[in-house]
Amino acid sequence: MNNLNKDIIIGLMFIIGIWSFISGQFIISTVLFASAAIYSNIVIRAKLNS
């Protein structure tokens, strides 16, 4: 997967997390924010190791 696809996935998780937070679905938004943060850290570590 190239960098553009990874950035799109992280961005979508973040935007959907914001939308679900606004609509009152706090558990779903928390899971999406956490998964976006973990996934972006994995991507950053992969870039640093290569």
JORA-V122922 format. One record per pair of residues at least 24 apart in sequence whose ideal C-beta (glycine too) atoms are under 6 Angstrom apart, sorted by the first residue. I is the first residue (numbers start at 0). J is the second residue. D is the distance in Angstrom with one decimal. If there is no record, write none. Layout:
# JORA-V122922
((I J D) (I J D))
This chain:
# JORA-V122922
((5 42 5.2) (9 35 5.4) (9 38 6.0) (9 39 5.1))
